[in-house]
């Protein structure tokens, strides 16, 4: 039986068949990864400047570059919970750089578990 299935698959194309089975059994990690892709040009609220009168915004690219130079500084901005004027903080925008992906995944899983059971 198995050999008959294999002989049928080349019509599908040899590359497609090994790839598809990998994607199907794991729908939730795929969703989580998609949710966790950050846009380097996405803007987050960085900090207030000029005696706290003007907000400064930066992009995730800035944080990614800083990560190489000074990860402690990046940690500080990733810990900030407040955005400004509808611009969210780094932890909500640059989730890869801030390592807040797992936090988002947990909330996704928590909301999905009631519907699964």
Secondary structure, 3 states (H helix, E strand, C coil): CHHHHHHHHCCCCHHHHHHHHHHHCCHHHHHHHHHCCCCCCCEEEEEEECCCCEEEEEEHHHHHHHHHHCHHHHHHHHHCCCCECCECEHHHHCHHHHCCHHHHHHHHHHHHHHHHC
